[in-house]
Amino acid sequence: MKNIVLLLAMLAAILGLASCHTTEANYKAAYDKAVEKTRENMGEDNYAHMQAARMAYTEVVNGDSVRLLRSFCNIVDGKPTDVKKYSIVVAMFDQVINARSYRDRLHTKEGFDSYIVYTAKDKKYCVVAQGYDNKGQAAAFVTHIDEYMHMRVLVPRAWILEKL
């Protein structure tokens, strides 16, 4: 009798652990909740002003307006030579574990040569979908990102990080 109870308890624990995996829907719900909380804490006017200031860094490349920021950055989990001159940032996180998870899903589901860089200016871990040595190619990717990438971009608008 004890063996049956023990076996049932172990089976319940295994089934419970198997059902607690992270999904993109969980990330989206948590992200949306965090954005809403930020808006509540800052006030709608301040939040809108902050978002407008973040979007102000635009540059015209090949006739398209793209957001381009220049910054010093350090690669996480890789060699400095892995970072290209122009990196397409699709997500930013405060914690490296979240950035690694998103990077791994980008690599697995989309097949990108994604990597993570840490920007000292923003103190954030930026997930890069793809890196380019040519600004024109990077701008074309950002402009047509919906055609190349099916996963949700976790920043208001994908942008280019130019490595200094």
Secondary structure as the mmCIF struct_conf table of DSSP 4:
data_model
#
loop_
_struct_conf.conf_type_id
_struct_conf.id
_struct_conf.beg_label_comp_id
_struct_conf.beg_label_asym_id
_struct_conf.beg_label_seq_id
_struct_conf.end_label_comp_id
_struct_conf.end_label_asym_id
_struct_conf.end_label_seq_id
HELX_RH_AL_P HELX_RH_AL_P1 LYS A 2 ALA A 18
TURN_TY1_P TURN_TY1_P1 SER A 19 SER A 19
HELX_RH_AL_P HELX_RH_AL_P2 GLU A 24 MET A 42
HELX_RH_AL_P HELX_RH_AL_P3 GLU A 44 ARG A 54
TURN_TY1_P TURN_TY1_P2 MET A 55 ALA A 56
STRN STRN1 THR A 58 VAL A 61
TURN_TY1_P TURN_TY1_P3 ASN A 62 GLY A 63
STRN STRN2 ASP A 64 SER A 71
STRN STRN3 CYS A 73 VAL A 76
BEND BEND1 ASP A 77 GLY A 78
HELX_RH_3T_P HELX_RH_3T_P1 PRO A 80 ASP A 82
BEND BEND2 VAL A 83 VAL A 83
BEND BEND3 LYS A 85 LYS A 85
STRN STRN4 TYR A 86 PHE A 93
BEND BEND4 ASP A 94 GLN A 95
HELX_RH_AL_P HELX_RH_AL_P4 VAL A 96 ARG A 105
HELX_RH_PI_P HELX_RH_PI_P1 LEU A 106 GLU A 110
STRN STRN5 TYR A 115 THR A 119
TURN_TY1_P TURN_TY1_P4 ALA A 120 LYS A 123
STRN STRN6 LYS A 124 TYR A 132
BEND BEND5 ASP A 133 ASN A 134
HELX_RH_AL_P HELX_RH_AL_P5 LYS A 135 THR A 143
TURN_TY1_P TURN_TY1_P5 HIS A 144 HIS A 144
HELX_RH_AL_P HELX_RH_AL_P6 ILE A 145 TYR A 148
BEND BEND6 MET A 151 MET A 151
HELX_LH_PP_P HELX_LH_PP_P1 ARG A 152 VAL A 153
BEND BEND7 LEU A 154 ARG A 157
STRN STRN7 TRP A 159 LYS A 163
#
